[in-house]
Amino acid sequence: MFKSVVPKLPMRDKAVTQAFYADQLGFSVLGVDGFPLYLMVAKDGIEMHFFLSKDLDPKQNDGQVYIRVVDIVGVYKSLINAGVAIHPNGQLTIKPWGQYEFSILDPDNNLLTFGESIE
């Protein structure tokens, strides 16, 4: 039986990625000191992992995660209030597939799309 899924995304600089997810998105950092090439973060029951990829070209990065949320308007406003840039093509909108969504990019251009069903 499946229990959960944990995305593993590339990062170029652990300190920059950690600061973005912890300081701007409010994630807790797991196992900070023991893994210099790896980062683990968690928030509200979800977990994301990052691996060091110093040669990553952010313009060529196709990393993506879809995060289902409750109270998407509140999440959207909290990120704006924290100074997080909303993706230019990812403003908060209702999509034809029945989801209220918006998107942001992390420092390595991993796309984070947040969604909530409108039903």
C-alpha positions in Angstrom: 0.0 0.0 0.0 1.3 3.5 -0.9 1.6 6.0 1.9 3.1 9.2 0.5 5.3 10.7 -2.2 8.3 12.9 -1.6 9.5 14.9 -4.6 13.3 15.2 -5.0 14.3 18.4 -6.8 17.6 19.9 -7.9 19.3 22.8 -6.1 22.4 24.8 -6.9 23.1 26.2 -3.4 21.8 24.5 -0.2 21.9 27.7 1.9 19.8 29.7 -0.7 17.3 26.9 -1.2 17.0 26.4 2.6 16.5 30.1 3.2 13.7 30.3 0.5 11.8 27.3 1.8 12.2 28.0 5.5 12.1 31.8 5.6 9.7 32.6 2.8 7.5 29.5 2.6 7.5 28.5 6.3 8.9 25.0 5.9 10.8 23.3 8.8 14.3 22.1 7.9 15.0 18.4 8.7 18.5 17.0 9.2 20.3 20.2 8.5 23.9 19.4 9.5 24.4 15.8 8.5 23.9 16.1 4.8 25.8 18.9 3.1 24.7 17.9 -0.4 21.0 17.2 0.5 18.2 19.2 2.0 14.9 18.0 3.5 12.0 20.3 4.4 8.5 19.7 5.7 5.3 21.6 6.3 1.8 20.6 7.1 2.3 16.9 6.5 4.2 17.2 3.2 7.9 16.7 2.7 10.2 17.8 -0.1 13.9 16.8 -0.7 16.6 18.6 -2.7 19.9 17.3 -4.1 22.9 19.4 -4.9 23.3 20.0 -8.7 26.0 22.6 -9.1 25.8 22.4 -12.9 22.1 23.0 -13.0 21.1 25.6 -15.5 17.9 27.1 -14.0 16.6 28.1 -17.5 16.7 24.4 -18.4 15.2 23.0 -15.2 11.9 21.2 -15.6 11.4 20.4 -11.9 7.8 20.7 -10.9 5.6 19.9 -7.9 1.9 20.2 -7.5 0.8 21.0 -3.9 -2.8 20.6 -2.9 -3.8 23.1 -0.2 -6.8 24.1 1.9 -7.7 27.9 1.7 -5.8 28.7 -1.4 -6.7 32.4 -1.2 -5.1 32.5 2.3 -2.0 30.7 1.1 -1.7 33.0 -1.9 -2.0 36.1 0.3 0.4 34.8 2.9 3.1 34.2 0.2 2.5 37.6 -1.3 2.9 39.2 2.2 6.1 37.2 2.6 7.5 38.8 -0.6 7.3 35.6 -2.7 7.0 36.4 -6.4 4.1 34.8 -8.1 5.0 33.3 -11.5 4.0 35.7 -14.3 1.9 33.0 -16.0 0.7 31.6 -12.7 -1.6 34.1 -11.1 -4.4 32.8 -8.9 -7.1 31.6 -11.3 -9.8 29.0 -11.7 -8.7 26.5 -14.2 -11.0 24.6 -16.7 -10.2 21.3 -14.9 -11.9 22.5 -11.7 -8.9 23.7 -9.7 -8.2 27.1 -8.2 -4.4 27.4 -8.8 -1.3 29.7 -8.7 2.4 29.0 -9.2 5.8 30.3 -8.0 9.4 29.5 -8.9 12.0 28.6 -6.3 15.6 29.9 -6.6 16.5 27.1 -9.1 13.3 27.5 -11.2 11.6 24.5 -9.8 7.9 25.2 -10.5 5.6 25.0 -7.4 1.9 25.0 -8.4 -0.6 25.2 -5.5 -4.1 24.0 -6.1 -7.5 23.6 -4.4 -10.6 22.0 -5.9 -13.4 24.5 -6.4 -16.0 21.8 -5.7 
